[in-house]
Amino acid sequence: MPGYFFQPTLLADVPDSADIMSNEPFGPVAVAAPFSTLEDAVTKANRLPFGLAAFAFTEGLRTANLVGDAIEAGMVGINTFAIAGPDTPFGGIKDSGFGSEGGIEGMDSYLVTKAIHMA
C-alpha cells in the first residue's frame, strides 16, 4: 500500500546546534552525540524542556544509578528500551506531559483526596 513511511534512522555525531537536538522527533529516529564526561552527558540530556523518556547503556552499576538519578525524565531505561509496563507509571515531566498513567500512580489524577477530622 502506498503511503508515507520513514525508515528507522540513526543520526551519529550530531552537534548540539542541530534542530533535532532541541525538538522531540516523533518517529523512528535515534540521535547519538559524543560526550566527554558523565556530567557532560547529563547536562546535554537535561538542557531541553522535554522529559518523556531517556535511555542509557553502561556496564557499571554505579554509573547506572548516577544516570538514573540525574536524568530529568519521567521514565529512564538503563540497558533496556523496555520502559513501560501495565504495572508501572507512564508519563513525562517538563513539557513532555502532566502526570502519569498506568500503575498505581496513574490513579492519582482520578482521585480527590480528603481528610476529615472530628473530635
C-alpha positions in Angstrom: 0.0 0.0 0.0 1.5 3.4 -1.0 1.9 6.0 1.8 4.3 7.7 3.9 6.9 5.8 5.8 10.1 7.0 7.4 12.8 4.3 7.7 14.3 3.8 11.2 17.3 6.1 11.3 20.4 6.6 13.5 22.0 10.0 13.3 25.5 10.0 14.7 27.9 12.7 15.9 25.0 15.3 15.8 26.1 18.8 17.0 24.1 20.4 19.8 23.1 23.2 17.4 21.2 20.8 15.1 17.4 21.2 15.2 16.8 17.6 16.1 18.9 18.2 19.3 16.3 20.7 20.5 13.0 19.2 19.4 11.3 15.9 20.1 11.4 13.7 17.0 8.2 11.7 16.9 9.4 8.9 14.6 11.8 6.1 14.4 14.9 8.3 14.9 17.7 7.8 17.3 20.3 10.5 17.9 23.8 9.8 19.1 26.1 12.6 20.2 29.6 12.3 21.8 30.3 13.5 25.3 33.5 13.7 27.3 32.3 13.0 30.9 29.2 11.6 32.6 28.4 15.1 33.8 28.6 16.4 30.2 26.1 13.7 29.1 23.7 14.5 31.9 23.9 18.3 31.2 23.2 17.7 27.5 20.3 15.5 28.3 18.8 17.9 30.8 19.2 21.1 28.9 15.9 20.5 27.0 12.4 21.4 28.1 11.3 17.9 27.4 11.4 14.9 29.7 9.4 11.9 28.5 12.0 9.2 28.4 15.7 8.7 28.4 18.0 5.8 27.9 21.5 5.0 29.0 23.7 2.0 28.4 26.6 1.2 30.8 28.4 -1.8 32.3 28.8 -0.1 35.7 26.1 -0.3 38.4 27.4 3.0 40.0 27.1 4.8 36.6 23.6 3.3 36.1 22.5 4.6 39.5 24.0 8.1 38.9 22.4 8.4 35.5 19.1 7.2 36.7 19.0 9.7 39.5 20.4 12.7 37.5 18.4 12.5 34.2 15.3 14.6 34.3 12.7 12.3 32.6 9.5 10.6 33.6 11.0 7.3 32.5 14.6 6.1 32.3 15.7 2.9 30.7 19.1 1.6 31.8 20.5 -1.0 29.4 17.0 -1.5 28.0 14.4 0.1 25.8 11.6 -1.6 27.7 10.4 1.2 30.0 6.7 0.7 30.1 4.5 -2.0 31.6 1.0 -2.2 32.9 2.2 -2.0 36.5 4.4 1.0 36.1 3.7 4.7 35.6 4.0 6.0 32.1 4.4 9.8 31.7 6.8 12.6 31.2 7.9 15.7 33.1 8.7 19.3 32.0 7.0 20.0 28.6 6.5 16.3 27.9 3.4 15.7 29.9 1.4 16.2 33.0 1.2 13.3 35.4 1.3 9.7 34.7 -0.9 6.9 33.5 -0.6 3.3 34.4 0.5 1.8 37.7 -0.9 2.9 41.0 0.4 6.4 40.3 -1.9 6.7 37.3 -5.0 6.6 39.6 -4.0 9.9 41.3 -5.4 12.2 38.7 -8.8 10.5 39.1 -9.0 10.8 42.9 -9.9 13.6 45.2 -8.1 13.1 48.5 -9.8 14.4 51.6 -9.1 14.1 55.2 -11.9 14.7 57.7 -11.0 15.0 61.4 -13.7 15.1 64.1 -13.4 15.4 67.8 
